[in-house]
């Protein structure tokens, strides 16, 4: 099961919340972004109970002001790597 978490955090806490998410084994990607939210994280979970438990643990952080979680219904494309031609 895959979930997309969008988080708004207190400005000065952004590095700490990002690091907490980065260290969480269920998070496969963590991004600091522009726009309405400050962080977008992609998590992989065993099932809905696992997802619910882990997300509730993460959201107990008082620096997280707002969150929005979306459950992925159908991964149309995922984890595909590609090479970039970079001049050295």
N, C-alpha and C positions, 0 to 999 in steps of 0.2 A: 504494500500500500504506500502510495506517495502522497505527500502533502506539501503545499506551498504556503509558507508563513510570511506575512508582511507585517513588519513591526515599526512603530514609531517609538523612539526612545528620547530621553533627555539628552540634549546636545553633548554635554561633557562625558556622558556615560557610553557614547557610541563605541569607542574602542573596547571597553570592558564587555559590553553585551555581545559585540561581534566575536571577541575571543571566547566567551562562554559557549556561543553557538558553534564556533569552529572546533572546539574540543569535544563537543557532543558527538558520540559515535554514530548516532542516527542521522546526522546532518551530512549530506553529500555535497552540498554547495551552499556557500554563505556569501552574500554580496552586500556591500554598502552602496546605496543607490541614491539618485536624485529623484525628486517627485514627491508624491504624497506620503510615502513611507521612507524610512531611513535604512532599513535592512530587509532583504528578501532572502529567505533560506529555504532550501529544498531538503525535505526529510524523507527517509525510507523507513517504514515501520512494518512490524510483523502482521498486525491486524488493527482493527479500530480501537480495541482496548489498549494496545501498546501505544498507538498514536495519541489517544486521549490522555493517558498517564504522562507520557513524555512532554507533550505540549503544555499540560497544566503545570508540570514542574518548571518548565522554562518560563512560563508567564507569571510565576510568583515573584520574579525580579521586580522590585519597586521602580526601577528605572524605565521599565517598559510601560509607556503611557497608553498605547493602543495596539491592538493586533487584529489581523484578519487571516483566517486559515481557509484554504481551498483544498479539497480532496481531488486528486487527479482521477478522472474516470477512465480515460483512454490515452496512454502515452503514444502520440502519433510519431514522435521521433525522440530518441533518448540516447545519451552517452556516446555519441558518435564523434570520434576525434578526427582531426584533419591536420595536414602539414601546411605550414606557411612558408612561402619562399621569402627568406630574409637575407638581405645583403649584409655581409659581415665586413 
